[in-house]
Amino acid sequence: MTVRAAVLPAVGAPLEITGIELPEPGPGQVRVRLAAAGVCHSDLSLSNGTMRVPVPAVLGHEGAGTVTAVGEGVAGLVPGTPVVLNWAPACGGCPACARGEVWLCGHALEGAARVHARTADGTELHPGLNVGAFAEETVVPAACALPLPEGVPLTDAALLGCAVLTGYGAVHHSARVQPGETVAVFGVGGVGLATLQAARIAGAARIVAVDVSPRKEELARACGATDFVLADEQTPRAVRALTDKQGVDVAVECAGRAQSIRAAWESTRRGGRTTVVGIGGKDEQVTFNALEIFHWGRTLTGCVYGNSDPARDLPAIATHIREGRLDLSALVTEHITLKDIPTAFEDMLAGRGGRALVVF
């Protein structure tokens, strides 16, 4: 069948909105009609080569929709099932999965190399991060389609697939924020806004949002920030000034930039925790001297997909949504259509807004 999709023809090339030939689901696969897809900075990282995947590809990894057909051997999913797309399905058998660290599964992204669809002239296309959500419909392995918990609007649920799981997990699983602690969040895009809400849910006493754009302040405060700091060379000093010159207990970096990672580290109190969520390029080098590592006693950790297990965390997050503690709509700065995705990429490059949501 032919559907419209956003295709990346080559690394560094503009996205093309075009028709693609999508096959019927094979064994172990399902077809999903997309309700919505989030435009995430990771998609931009795929398009510019920061993250390497086979191309040409259908991008989009944050989405939700309804199952329309299932292949042989699929259990638990039937036509009509609302689902959240999971771009990093765990294999269950590798060393990381055996340790319970499913977010580090060594086989999670192997599906990005499969042939997902074809263009009208027969060119093979791959799914950028397994799911190819920038399309009216997609075909994915059944493990990439998680049943949507009750009480969560299908369109808003697209954000659960990356931004919310990442921000929620960064706070609750990686940094393990405790009630009464102070938190700083560097980078107020979609993941940063979700992180702010997660910090509020965790009971943080003071939540400082840091961003290069003053236009982000209103968004940040709506998501739980008690303070807003405009990022510059004096950011760590400004954050420490808000915490009796001690620094915050926890800093979460969501931009993937060497400068902001360093600023997050310096904004953390002695013995505090700095968690890096942002995906940076190889040229983003962060340096520390041996004395400061000893003296400050801080912990610096990476965080993949929020160190989350979607099967475990989606029901918990859904409870927060149903009970009004987590507002998915607050993460969305604009609703767009498929043809508007290239413009949304330009907005991300310019540092505008939080998260655009493609509504089909």
C-alpha positions in Angstrom: 0.0 0.0 0.0 1.1 3.6 -0.6 1.4 6.0 2.3 3.0 9.4 2.7 6.2 9.7 4.7 9.1 12.0 5.6 12.2 10.3 3.9 15.8 11.1 4.6 17.5 10.4 1.2 21.1 10.8 2.5 22.9 12.1 5.6 22.8 15.9 5.6 20.1 16.1 2.9 16.7 17.8 3.3 13.8 15.6 4.2 11.5 14.7 1.4 7.7 14.3 1.9 6.8 11.6 -0.6 4.8 8.4 -1.1 6.3 5.1 -0.1 5.2 1.5 -0.7 4.6 -0.1 2.6 4.4 -3.9 2.7 1.9 -6.0 4.6 3.0 -7.1 8.1 5.1 -10.3 8.0 5.5 -12.9 10.7 5.9 -11.2 14.1 5.0 -7.7 12.7 2.1 -5.3 13.0 0.9 -2.4 10.9 0.0 0.8 12.8 -2.0 3.8 11.6 -0.3 6.8 13.2 -2.3 9.2 15.2 0.6 11.5 16.0 4.4 11.6 16.1 6.7 13.9 18.0 9.6 15.7 16.3 12.5 14.9 18.6 16.1 16.3 18.5 17.3 12.7 18.0 15.7 12.7 14.5 17.8 15.8 13.8 20.8 13.9 15.0 20.0 11.1 12.6 19.6 13.4 9.7 22.9 15.2 10.2 25.0 12.1 11.0 25.5 12.6 14.7 23.8 9.2 15.1 24.6 6.8 12.3 21.8 4.6 10.8 21.4 3.1 7.3 19.9 5.5 4.7 17.8 6.3 2.9 15.4 6.1 5.8 12.0 7.0 7.1 12.6 9.0 10.2 10.5 9.4 13.3 10.8 7.3 16.4 8.3 8.9 18.8 4.7 8.0 17.9 1.4 6.4 18.8 -1.4 5.0 16.8 -3.8 2.1 16.2 -3.0 -1.4 15.0 -4.7 -2.1 11.7 -3.3 -5.6 10.9 -1.1 -8.2 12.5 1.2 -10.8 11.0 1.5 -14.5 11.8 2.5 -15.4 15.3 1.7 -12.0 16.9 0.1 -12.3 20.4 -1.5 -9.6 22.5 -2.1 -7.2 19.7 -5.2 -7.2 17.5 -6.6 -4.7 15.0 -8.0 -1.8 16.9 -5.4 -1.9 19.7 -4.0 1.6 20.6 -0.2 1.4 20.9 2.8 3.5 21.8 5.8 2.9 19.5 8.9 1.7 21.3 12.0 2.5 19.2 14.4 0.4 21.4 12.8 -3.0 21.9 14.9 -5.2 24.3 15.9 -8.7 23.0 15.7 -10.2 26.5 18.7 -12.4 26.0 21.9 -10.3 25.8 24.1 -9.6 28.8 22.5 -6.1 29.4 19.0 -7.6 29.4 20.1 -10.4 31.7 21.2 -7.7 34.1 17.9 -6.0 33.9 19.4 -3.1 32.0 17.0 -3.4 29.0 17.8 0.2 28.0 21.3 -0.9 27.1 20.2 -3.9 25.0 22.9 -4.8 22.6 20.4 -5.7 19.8 17.8 -3.0 20.3 18.7 -1.0 17.2 19.4 -3.9 14.8 16.0 -3.4 13.2 17.1 -0.1 11.8 19.0 -2.0 9.1 16.0 -3.9 7.8 14.2 -3.0 4.6 11.1 -1.1 5.8 9.5 0.1 2.6 10.3 1.3 -0.9 10.0 4.4 -2.9 7.9 4.5 -6.1 11.1 3.7 -8.1 11.9 0.7 -6.0 14.6 2.3 -3.8 14.9 0.4 -0.5 14.1 2.4 2.7 15.1 1.7 6.3 13.3 2.7 9.5 15.5 5.4 11.1 15.2 4.1 14.7 13.2 0.9 14.1 9.7 2.4 13.8 9.5 5.0 10.9 6.9 7.1 12.6 7.0 10.0 10.2 4.4 8.3 8.0 0.7 7.9 7.8 1.2 4.2 8.6 4.1 2.0 9.5 5.0 -1.7 9.9 7.0 -2.6 12.9 8.0 -5.7 14.9 5.4 -6.5 17.5 7.9 -5.7 20.3 8.0 -2.1 19.0 4.3 -1.7 19.7 3.3 -1.4 23.4 -0.4 -1.4 24.3 -1.4 2.1 25.5 -2.6 2.2 29.1 -6.2 3.4 29.6 -7.0 7.0 30.2 -4.2 8.5 28.0 -5.3 10.4 24.9 -3.9 8.6 21.8 -2.5 11.8 20.1 -0.7 13.0 23.2 0.6 9.5 23.9 3.1 9.9 21.0 5.3 11.8 23.5 5.5 8.7 25.8 7.7 7.0 23.2 10.8 9.1 23.9 10.5 12.5 25.6 8.5 11.4 28.6 10.1 8.1 29.2 13.5 9.8 28.9 12.8 12.7 31.2 10.8 10.6 33.7 13.6 8.0 33.8 16.4 10.5 34.1 14.8 11.8 37.3 13.5 8.6 38.9 16.0 5.9 37.7 19.3 7.6 36.9 19.5 10.6 39.2 17.0 9.1 41.7 15.8 12.5 42.9 14.4 12.4 46.5 11.7 14.6 48.0 13.2 18.0 49.1 16.2 17.9 46.9 17.1 20.7 44.5 17.3 20.0 40.7 18.6 22.0 37.7 17.6 21.0 34.2 19.8 22.2 31.3 18.0 22.5 28.0 14.2 23.1 27.9 13.2 21.2 24.8 10.7 18.3 24.9 12.9 16.1 27.0 13.8 19.0 29.3 10.1 19.9 29.8 9.3 16.3 30.7 12.3 16.2 33.1 10.9 19.3 34.9 7.6 17.7 35.4 9.2 14.5 36.6 11.3 16.5 39.1 8.1 18.0 40.4 6.5 14.6 40.7 9.5 13.4 42.6 9.0 16.2 45.2 12.0 18.4 44.4 12.0 21.5 46.6 13.5 23.8 44.0 13.7 23.2 40.2 15.9 25.5 38.1 15.4 25.5 34.4 18.4 26.6 32.3 18.2 27.5 28.6 19.7 29.8 26.0 16.4 31.2 25.0 14.3 33.5 27.2 11.2 32.4 25.3 11.5 29.1 27.1 10.8 30.5 30.6 7.0 30.4 30.4 7.1 26.8 29.1 9.5 25.8 31.9 7.5 27.4 34.7 4.3 25.7 33.3 6.1 22.4 33.7 7.3 22.9 37.2 10.3 25.1 37.2 10.5 27.4 40.3 13.4 29.4 38.7 14.7 30.2 35.3 18.3 31.0 34.4 19.4 32.3 31.0 22.4 30.3 30.0 25.7 32.1 29.6 29.3 31.9 30.9 28.1 32.6 34.5 25.4 29.9 34.6 27.0 27.8 37.3 27.4 30.8 39.6 23.8 31.9 39.0 22.5 28.4 39.9 24.7 28.2 43.0 23.3 31.6 44.0 19.8 30.1 44.1 21.0 27.4 46.5 22.9 29.3 49.2 26.1 29.0 47.0 26.1 25.2 47.5 24.9 24.1 44.1 21.9 21.8 43.3 21.7 18.2 44.5 21.0 17.0 40.9 21.7 18.5 37.5 20.2 16.9 34.4 21.7 17.9 31.0 19.4 17.6 28.1 21.2 19.4 25.3 24.2 17.2 24.6 26.7 20.1 24.4 30.1 20.1 26.0 29.6 23.6 27.4 26.2 22.7 29.0 27.5 19.4 30.4 30.4 21.3 32.0 28.0 23.9 33.3 25.7 21.2 34.8 28.7 19.6 36.5 29.8 22.9 38.0 26.3 23.7 39.1 26.0 20.6 41.2 26.9 20.7 44.9 29.9 18.8 46.4 28.8 15.2 46.4 25.9 15.8 44.0 24.8 14.0 40.9 25.0 15.1 37.3 23.1 13.1 34.7 23.7 13.6 31.0 20.6 12.8 28.8 21.5 14.9 25.7 23.1 13.2 22.7 26.2 15.0 21.6 28.6 14.6 18.7 32.1 13.1 18.9 33.5 16.6 18.6 31.9 17.7 21.8 34.8 17.1 24.2 34.3 17.6 28.0 37.4 17.9 30.2 38.0 17.5 33.9 41.1 17.7 36.0 42.0 15.0 38.4 42.0 17.3 41.4 38.4 18.5 40.9 37.1 15.0 40.5 38.6 14.1 43.9 37.7 17.4 45.6 34.1 17.8 44.5 33.1 14.1 45.0 30.4 14.5 42.3 28.9 11.7 40.3 28.7 12.1 36.5 26.5 9.5 34.7 25.2 8.9 31.2 21.5 8.1 30.8 20.2 6.1 27.8 16.4 6.4 27.2 16.0 7.5 30.8 17.3 4.1 32.0 13.7 3.1 31.5 11.9 -0.2 30.9 8.9 0.9 28.9 6.8 -2.1 29.9 7.4 -1.3 33.5 7.3 2.5 33.4 4.4 3.2 31.0 1.7 2.1 33.5 3.3 4.2 36.2 3.5 7.2 34.0 -0.1 6.7 32.9 -1.2 6.8 36.5 0.5 10.2 36.9 -1.3 11.4 33.7 -4.7 10.2 34.9 -4.3 11.7 38.3 -3.2 15.1 36.9 0.4 15.2 38.0 1.8 14.9 34.4 0.4 17.0 31.6 1.5 15.8 28.2 -0.1 18.8 26.4 2.3 21.1 28.3 5.2 19.5 26.3 3.8 20.4 22.9 4.5 23.9 21.5 2.7 23.4 18.2 0.6 20.9 16.3 1.8 20.4 12.7 1.1 18.2 9.7 3.5 15.8 7.9 4.5 18.4 5.3 5.6 20.8 8.1 8.3 18.5 9.5 11.2 20.1 7.6 10.3 23.4 9.0 10.1 21.9 12.5 13.7 20.7 12.0 14.7 24.3 11.2 13.0 25.5 14.4 15.0 22.9 16.5 18.2 24.1 15.0 17.3 27.7 15.9 16.5 26.6 19.5 12.8 27.5 19.2 10.0 25.9 21.1 9.7 22.6 23.0 8.2 19.8 21.0 6.3 19.9 17.7 3.6 17.2 17.4 2.7 15.8 13.9 -0.9 15.0 13.9 -2.1 12.6 11.1 
